[in-house]
Amino acid sequence: MRTSYPFLFVLLSLLTACYGGPGDSGYVVPVYVGPGIGLGTVIAVVVSWSRNKSILWAIIHGFLGWFYVIYALLVPKK
């Protein structure tokens, strides 16, 4: 069975990244992600406004984010 070298490189990189090394206390620094508007929200609001011209629908679709963007790509406007 032949193994590809890129696969082995990725596997070894992941294993090395997961290993803390000698003297590691195992403490992980928490990462805080602050509130904000994501790219999916902005795209959803813009697409919704261009399709419906409704602020209410734009707000609703902004909460749905990427789900509405994918829906808008798959379903043509009537």
N, CA, C and O atoms as a GROMACS GRO file, in nm:
protein
  312
    1MET      N    1   0.085  -0.117   0.000
    1MET     CA    2   0.000   0.000   0.000
    1MET      C    3   0.089   0.124   0.000
    1MET      O    4   0.179   0.137   0.084
    2ARG      N    5   0.065   0.213  -0.094
    2ARG     CA    6   0.148   0.332  -0.109
    2ARG      C    7   0.081   0.450  -0.039
    2ARG      O    8  -0.037   0.477  -0.059
    3THR      N    9   0.158   0.521   0.042
    3THR     CA   10   0.106   0.637   0.114
    3THR      C   11   0.164   0.762   0.053
    3THR      O   12   0.283   0.769   0.022
    4SER      N   13   0.079   0.862   0.035
    4SER     CA   14   0.128   0.986  -0.025
    4SER      C   15   0.201   1.069   0.079
    4SER      O   16   0.165   1.070   0.196
    5TYR      N   17   0.304   1.138   0.035
    5TYR     CA   18   0.385   1.221   0.125
    5TYR      C   19   0.309   1.342   0.179
    5TYR      O   20   0.330   1.376   0.296
    6PRO      N   21   0.224   1.410   0.102
    6PRO     CA   22   0.148   1.522   0.161
    6PRO      C   23   0.059   1.478   0.276
    6PRO      O   24   0.044   1.551   0.374
    7PHE      N   25  -0.001   1.359   0.265
    7PHE     CA   26  -0.085   1.308   0.373
    7PHE      C   27  -0.003   1.286   0.499
    7PHE      O   28  -0.046   1.323   0.608
    8LEU      N   29   0.114   1.227   0.484
    8LEU     CA   30   0.201   1.204   0.600
    8LEU      C   31   0.246   1.336   0.662
    8LEU      O   32   0.253   1.348   0.784
    9PHE      N   33   0.276   1.434   0.578
    9PHE     CA   34   0.319   1.565   0.628
    9PHE      C   35   0.208   1.630   0.710
    9PHE      O   36   0.235   1.683   0.818
   10VAL      N   37   0.085   1.626   0.661
   10VAL     CA   38  -0.028   1.684   0.733
   10VAL      C   39  -0.052   1.609   0.863
   10VAL      O   40  -0.075   1.670   0.967
   11LEU      N   41  -0.047   1.478   0.859
   11LEU     CA   42  -0.068   1.397   0.979
   11LEU      C   43   0.038   1.426   1.085
   11LEU      O   44   0.005   1.444   1.202
   12LEU      N   45   0.163   1.431   1.045
   12LEU     CA   46   0.270   1.460   1.141
   12LEU      C   47   0.260   1.603   1.194
   12LEU      O   48   0.290   1.628   1.311
   13SER      N   49   0.218   1.696   1.110
   13SER     CA   50   0.201   1.835   1.155
   13SER      C   51   0.092   1.844   1.261
   13SER      O   52   0.108   1.915   1.360
   14LEU      N   53  -0.018   1.774   1.239
   14LEU     CA   54  -0.126   1.776   1.337
   14LEU      C   55  -0.084   1.711   1.469
   14LEU      O   56  -0.116   1.761   1.576
   15LEU      N   57  -0.014   1.599   1.459
   15LEU     CA   58   0.030   1.532   1.581
   15LEU      C   59   0.131   1.618   1.658
   15LEU      O   60   0.128   1.621   1.781
   16THR      N   61   0.218   1.686   1.587
   16THR     CA   62   0.316   1.772   1.652
   16THR      C   63   0.250   1.892   1.717
   16THR      O   64   0.290   1.934   1.826
   17ALA      N   65   0.148   1.947   1.652
   17ALA     CA   66   0.079   2.064   1.706
   17ALA      C   67  -0.001   2.028   1.830
   17ALA      O   68  -0.019   2.112   1.918
   18CYS      N   69  -0.048   1.904   1.840
   18CYS     CA   70  -0.128   1.863   1.955
   18CYS      C   71  -0.042   1.828   2.075
   18CYS      O   72  -0.092   1.827   2.188
   19TYR      N   73   0.083   1.800   2.054
   19TYR     CA   74   0.171   1.761   2.164
   19TYR      C   75   0.235   1.885   2.224
   19TYR      O   76   0.301   1.961   2.153
   20GLY      N   77   0.217   1.905   2.352
   20GLY     CA   78   0.268   2.024   2.417
   20GLY      C   79   0.416   2.018   2.449
   20GLY      O   80   0.479   2.123   2.460
   21GLY      N   81   0.472   1.903   2.463
   21GLY     CA   82   0.613   1.892   2.493
   21GLY      C   83   0.637   1.873   2.641
   21GLY      O   84   0.544   1.875   2.721
   22PRO      N   85   0.763   1.853   2.678
   22PRO     CA   86   0.797   1.831   2.818
   22PRO      C   87   0.775   1.957   2.902
   22PRO      O   88   0.805   2.068   2.857
   23GLY      N   89   0.724   1.939   3.022
   23GLY     CA   90   0.702   2.052   3.111
   23GLY      C   91   0.576   2.130   3.081
   23GLY      O   92   0.553   2.235   3.141
   24ASP      N   93   0.495   2.083   2.989
   24ASP     CA   94   0.371   2.152   2.956
   24ASP      C   95   0.269   2.126   3.064
   24ASP      O   96   0.246   2.012   3.102
   25SER      N   97   0.207   2.232   3.114
   25SER     CA   98   0.110   2.216   3.223
   25SER      C   99  -0.027   2.174   3.171
   25SER      O  100  -0.114   2.138   3.250
   26GLY      N  101  -0.047   2.177   3.041
   26GLY     CA  102  -0.176   2.141   2.984
   26GLY      C  103  -0.275   2.256   2.986
   26GLY      O  104  -0.390   2.237   2.948
   27TYR      N  105  -0.232   2.375   3.029
   27TYR     CA  106  -0.322   2.490   3.033
   27TYR      C  107  -0.336   2.549   2.894
   27TYR      O  108  -0.236   2.575   2.827
   28VAL      N  109  -0.458   2.570   2.854
   28VAL     CA  110  -0.487   2.630   2.724
   28VAL      C  111  -0.538   2.771   2.747
   28VAL      O  112  -0.628   2.793   2.828
   29VAL      N  113  -0.481   2.866   2.678
   29VAL     CA  114  -0.522   3.005   2.692
   29VAL      C  115  -0.656   3.022   2.622
   29VAL      O  116  -0.668   2.994   2.503
   30PRO      N  117  -0.758   3.069   2.695
   30PRO     CA  118  -0.888   3.088   2.630
   30PRO      C  119  -0.884   3.203   2.530
   30PRO      O  120  -0.817   3.304   2.552
   31VAL      N  121  -0.956   3.186   2.422
   31VAL     CA  122  -0.963   3.288   2.318
   31VAL      C  123  -1.102   3.348   2.322
   31VAL      O  124  -1.202   3.277   2.315
   32TYR      N  125  -1.108   3.479   2.333
   32TYR     CA  126  -1.236   3.549   2.338
   32TYR      C  127  -1.266   3.608   2.201
   32TYR      O  128  -1.185   3.682   2.145
   33VAL      N  129  -1.380   3.573   2.148
   33VAL     CA  130  -1.426   3.630   2.023
   33VAL      C  131  -1.536   3.728   2.056
   33VAL      O  132  -1.642   3.688   2.104
   34GLY      N  133  -1.512   3.853   2.031
   34GLY     CA  134  -1.608   3.957   2.067
   34GLY      C  135  -1.727   3.962   1.974
   34GLY      O  136  -1.727   3.900   1.867
   35PRO      N  137  -1.828   4.036   2.015
   35PRO     CA  138  -1.945   4.049   1.931
   35PRO      C  139  -1.914   4.130   1.806
   35PRO      O  140  -1.826   4.216   1.805
   36GLY      N  141  -1.986   4.100   1.702
   36GLY     CA  142  -1.963   4.172   1.578
   36GLY      C  143  -2.050   4.115   1.468
   36GLY      O  144  -2.123   4.018   1.486
   37ILE      N  145  -2.040   4.178   1.354
   37ILE     CA  146  -2.117   4.135   1.238
   37ILE      C  147  -2.022   4.060   1.146
   37ILE      O  148  -1.917   4.112   1.108
   38GLY      N  149  -2.060   3.939   1.111
   38GLY     CA  150  -1.975   3.858   1.026
   38GLY      C  151  -2.000   3.884   0.878
   38GLY      O  152  -2.094   3.953   0.839
   39LEU      N  153  -1.913   3.827   0.799
   39LEU     CA  154  -1.922   3.843   0.654
   39LEU      C  155  -2.050   3.782   0.599
   39LEU      O  156  -2.111   3.839   0.509
   40GLY      N  157  -2.092   3.668   0.653
   40GLY     CA  158  -2.216   3.604   0.608
   40GLY      C  159  -2.338   3.690   0.634
   40GLY      O  160  -2.430   3.693   0.553
   41THR      N  161  -2.338   3.761   0.746
   41THR     CA  162  -2.450   3.851   0.778
   41THR      C  163  -2.457   3.965   0.679
   41THR      O  164  -2.565   3.998   0.630
   42VAL      N  165  -2.344   4.025   0.650
   42VAL     CA  166  -2.342   4.138   0.557
   42VAL      C  167  -2.386   4.095   0.418
   42VAL      O  168  -2.467   4.163   0.355
   43ILE      N  169  -2.334   3.983   0.371
   43ILE     CA  170  -2.372   3.935   0.238
   43ILE      C  171  -2.521   3.901   0.234
   43ILE      O  172  -2.589   3.932   0.137
   44ALA      N  173  -2.572   3.838   0.339
   44ALA     CA  174  -2.714   3.801   0.343
   44ALA      C  175  -2.803   3.924   0.339
   44ALA      O  176  -2.904   3.925   0.269
   45VAL      N  177  -2.766   4.028   0.414
   45VAL     CA  178  -2.848   4.150   0.416
   45VAL      C  179  -2.846   4.217   0.280
   45VAL      O  180  -2.950   4.262   0.232
   46VAL      N  181  -2.731   4.224   0.217
   46VAL     CA  182  -2.720   4.289   0.086
   46VAL      C  183  -2.799   4.211  -0.020
   46VAL      O  184  -2.871   4.270  -0.100
   47VAL      N  185  -2.785   4.079  -0.020
   47VAL     CA  186  -2.858   3.997  -0.117
   47VAL      C  187  -3.008   4.006  -0.092
   47VAL      O  188  -3.086   4.018  -0.186
   48SER      N  189  -3.048   4.001   0.035
   48SER     CA  190  -3.190   4.010   0.068
   48SER      C  191  -3.248   4.144   0.025
   48SER      O  192  -3.358   4.150  -0.030
   49TRP      N  193  -3.175   4.252   0.050
   49TRP     CA  194  -3.224   4.385   0.012
   49TRP      C  195  -3.235   4.397  -0.140
   49TRP      O  196  -3.331   4.455  -0.191
   50SER      N  197  -3.138   4.344  -0.212
   50SER     CA  198  -3.141   4.354  -0.357
   50SER      C  199  -3.252   4.268  -0.418
   50SER      O  200  -3.304   4.300  -0.525
   51ARG      N  201  -3.290   4.160  -0.350
   51ARG     CA  202  -3.396   4.073  -0.402
   51ARG      C  203  -3.535   4.117  -0.358
   51ARG      O  204  -3.630   4.108  -0.436
   52ASN      N  205  -3.550   4.165  -0.232
   52ASN     CA  206  -3.683   4.188  -0.177
   52ASN      C  207  -3.717   4.334  -0.152
   52ASN      O  208  -3.835   4.369  -0.146
   53LYS      N  209  -3.618   4.420  -0.136
   53LYS     CA  210  -3.639   4.562  -0.102
   53LYS      C  211  -3.722   4.578   0.024
   53LYS      O  212  -3.812   4.662   0.030
   54SER      N  213  -3.692   4.497   0.126
   54SER     CA  214  -3.765   4.500   0.252
   54SER      C  215  -3.666   4.496   0.368
   54SER      O  216  -3.580   4.408   0.375
   55ILE      N  217  -3.679   4.592   0.459
   55ILE     CA  218  -3.591   4.597   0.574
   55ILE      C  219  -3.618   4.478   0.668
   55ILE      O  220  -3.525   4.419   0.723
   56LEU      N  221  -3.746   4.443   0.687
   56LEU     CA  222  -3.781   4.331   0.774
   56LEU      C  223  -3.717   4.201   0.725
   56LEU      O  224  -3.657   4.128   0.803
   57TRP      N  225  -3.730   4.173   0.594
   57TRP     CA  226  -3.670   4.051   0.541
   57TRP      C  227  -3.518   4.057   0.548
   57TRP      O  228  -3.453   3.954   0.570
   58ALA      N  229  -3.460   4.174   0.530
   58ALA     CA  230  -3.315   4.188   0.538
   58ALA      C  231  -3.266   4.156   0.679
   58ALA      O  232  -3.161   4.092   0.696
   59ILE      N  233  -3.339   4.200   0.781
   59ILE     CA  234  -3.301   4.171   0.919
   59ILE      C  235  -3.313   4.021   0.948
   59ILE      O  236  -3.223   3.961   1.007
   60ILE      N  237  -3.423   3.961   0.906
   60ILE     CA  238  -3.444   3.817   0.927
   60ILE      C  239  -3.335   3.737   0.856
   60ILE      O  240  -3.278   3.644   0.913
   61HIS      N  241  -3.306   3.773   0.731
   61HIS     CA  242  -3.204   3.701   0.655
   61HIS      C  243  -3.064   3.727   0.711
   61HIS      O  244  -2.976   3.643   0.697
   62GLY      N  245  -3.043   3.843   0.773
   62GLY     CA  246  -2.916   3.871   0.838
   62GLY      C  247  -2.891   3.776   0.954
   62GLY      O  248  -2.777   3.735   0.977
   63PHE      N  249  -2.996   3.741   1.027
   63PHE     CA  250  -2.980   3.643   1.136
   63PHE      C  251  -2.949   3.504   1.081
   63PHE      O  252  -2.876   3.427   1.144
   64LEU      N  253  -3.003   3.472   0.965
   64LEU     CA  254  -2.978   3.341   0.906
   64LEU      C  255  -2.838   3.332   0.844
   64LEU      O  256  -2.780   3.224   0.837
   65GLY      N  257  -2.786   3.445   0.798
   65GLY     CA  258  -2.649   3.452   0.748
   65GLY      C  259  -2.623   3.366   0.626
   65GLY      O  260  -2.690   3.379   0.524
   66TRP      N  261  -2.524   3.277   0.639
   66TRP     CA  262  -2.480   3.196   0.525
   66TRP      C  263  -2.590   3.103   0.473
   66TRP      O  264  -2.591   3.067   0.356
   67PHE      N  265  -2.683   3.063   0.560
   67PHE     CA  266  -2.792   2.976   0.514
   67PHE      C  267  -2.874   3.047   0.406
   67PHE      O  268  -2.910   2.986   0.305
   68TYR      N  269  -2.903   3.175   0.428
   68TYR     CA  270  -2.979   3.249   0.327
   68TYR      C  271  -2.896   3.275   0.202
   68TYR      O  272  -2.949   3.273   0.091
   69VAL      N  273  -2.767   3.299   0.218
   69VAL     CA  274  -2.682   3.324   0.102
   69VAL      C  275  -2.681   3.201   0.011
   69VAL      O  276  -2.693   3.213  -0.111
   70ILE      N  277  -2.667   3.083   0.070
   70ILE     CA  278  -2.669   2.959  -0.009
   70ILE      C  279  -2.806   2.939  -0.072
   70ILE      O  280  -2.816   2.898  -0.188
   71TYR      N  281  -2.912   2.966   0.004
   71TYR     CA  282  -3.048   2.955  -0.050
   71TYR      C  283  -3.067   3.049  -0.170
   71TYR      O  284  -3.123   3.009  -0.272
   72ALA      N  285  -3.020   3.171  -0.157
   72ALA     CA  286  -3.035   3.268  -0.265
   72ALA      C  287  -2.957   3.226  -0.390
   72ALA      O  288  -2.998   3.257  -0.502
   73LEU      N  289  -2.846   3.157  -0.370
   73LEU     CA  290  -2.769   3.108  -0.484
   73LEU      C  291  -2.838   2.992  -0.554
   73LEU      O  292  -2.833   2.980  -0.676
   74LEU      N  293  -2.904   2.907  -0.476
   74LEU     CA  294  -2.964   2.786  -0.533
   74LEU      C  295  -3.103   2.810  -0.592
   74LEU      O  296  -3.141   2.745  -0.690
   75VAL      N  297  -3.180   2.901  -0.533
   75VAL     CA  298  -3.319   2.924  -0.576
   75VAL      C  299  -3.326   3.056  -0.653
   75VAL      O  300  -3.298   3.161  -0.596
   76PRO      N  301  -3.363   3.050  -0.780
   76PRO     CA  302  -3.373   3.174  -0.857
   76PRO      C  303  -3.493   3.258  -0.814
   76PRO      O  304  -3.595   3.206  -0.770
   77LYS      N  305  -3.478   3.390  -0.827
   77LYS     CA  306  -3.586   3.481  -0.792
   77LYS      C  307  -3.695   3.471  -0.897
   77LYS      O  308  -3.669   3.464  -1.017
   78LYS      N  309  -3.820   3.470  -0.849
   78LYS     CA  310  -3.934   3.456  -0.941
   78LYS      C  311  -3.972   3.589  -1.001
   78LYS      O  312  -4.065   3.596  -1.081
   0.00000   0.00000   0.00000
